[in-house]
Amino acid sequence: MSEPLLYHSTRGARHGASIEEVITAGLAPDGGLYVPEALPRLAKADFALDARLADTAERLLKPFFRGHALAEALPSICREAFDFEAPLRALPQHPGASMLELFHGPSAAFKDFGARFLASCFRHLRKDHARPLTILVATSGDTGAAVAAAFHRQPGVQVVILYPDGLVSPRQAHQLGCFGENVHALRVAGRFDDCQRMVKAALNDAALQAQRPLSSANSISLGRLLPQMSYYAHASLAWEREHGKPLNFIVPTGNLGNALAALWAREMGLPIGQVELACNANPTLPDYFDGGTYTPRAAIATLANAMDVGAPSNFERLHWTFPHDEELRQATTAHSVDDPTIRATVRHHAHMHGEIFCPHTATAMHRLDQLPDGADGWAVVSTAHPAKFETVIEPLIGQAVPVPAALARMLDRSAFAEPIEATDEALRRWLLTGEVAGGEHRESAWAS
Ligand SMILES: *Cc1c(COP(=O)(O)O)cnc(C)c1O
């Protein structure tokens, strides 16, 4: 029986946490991010040749759960979370290049993998809990929909989603508001930063927590980050078996959760070559990788709005992984792709090749188009289905984007979101009484 793998905070004040504590808390008590004491190493021979994605995930994640109570449930957690595939598809426009499609889940974005894994962990962790748990999520769009879909109808859990009113696409707003039952959507009269601040204030409010236990499901949770390594492992193993060489990835990047998963999978020994970060016009990461100092700043709005991040929260984990700047700049690179280039890339591939990409995927596609030595051995990571961003894509390509079945089912349902002021006090009051600032009681608004 080997020693359990323990976790500590990137800020150093919490040592020796269990995987259960890490997944339940989300953020470490000192405000840092949880990381494992060390990343486990695996060999290619550890993975079965005929593995499905859920099998690869189970094998990959096993060392992270080793010695903890939740280890026993890991096989069923993986089966529940990875019940749709992440196909690696050849891209006809570039010989030897492929696309890793991560949008076949219920909310049509890659965040479904992490959200479903986290939800399944909570289901197993909270089996015997009498007190309901409230999960708070601040979202600029995709996170909220994935978390809502994953936790919908889960007993003992309430989900409260905060999003900036008018700043997500109409289809995204619909996705957030269409669940009901244990999922509550609040449209905040403010910006995404306000939503995030309100959630943080509530999570840090001990008096509030004593009355209504809270947790978060934002992308800083290891319970979302760890499972995201699985599709990189699965795709790179399949590629290496067929082509005898590692697979390189270009990852559309905002908060660095998806790209960090690729880098961690490589550190664990999987056949992953280069990992390049494709960013939108927000310059924090590209400036740093160009040799500048790391300077978080306010986010600017772009067409790839799920990547509108000025202070990528997982940078702290990236720095933990590669502590010296030199080492970090060798591990990966980052490039900015501005809105006119996103538009041109979407148009070009639709008109020339009949392929429709979402604006986030287009940032990575542009980098692929630009590779000086050809695209052989590279995979573009496709983070969402273009039908989620139809207001951006349809005017560019002059045609409707076909809607995948799961998304169509969501859009068929009616949707409701409650308005709320952008103050910490308004959220506190709503959580305690179910009332918005005006005092109007809305608990039964879902009945219809
Ligand atoms: C969240 C998201 C991203 C950015 O992923 P990070 O893990 O924050 O870097 C990219 N594309 C889409 C569609 C997303 O929803």
The ligand as an ORCA input file, in Angstrom:
! r2SCAN-3c Opt
* xyz 0 1
  C     -13.351     28.775    -20.776
  C     -13.108     28.751    -22.231
  C     -11.827     28.978    -22.769
  C     -10.645     29.314    -21.911
  O     -10.231     28.226    -21.113
  P      -9.286     28.466    -19.853
  O      -9.196     27.173    -19.167
  O      -9.940     29.538    -19.028
  O      -7.970     28.946    -20.390
  C     -11.670     28.872    -24.135
  N     -12.722     28.613    -24.948
  C     -13.957     28.415    -24.474
  C     -15.054     28.134    -25.426
  C     -14.200     28.474    -23.108
  O     -15.443     28.276    -22.642
*
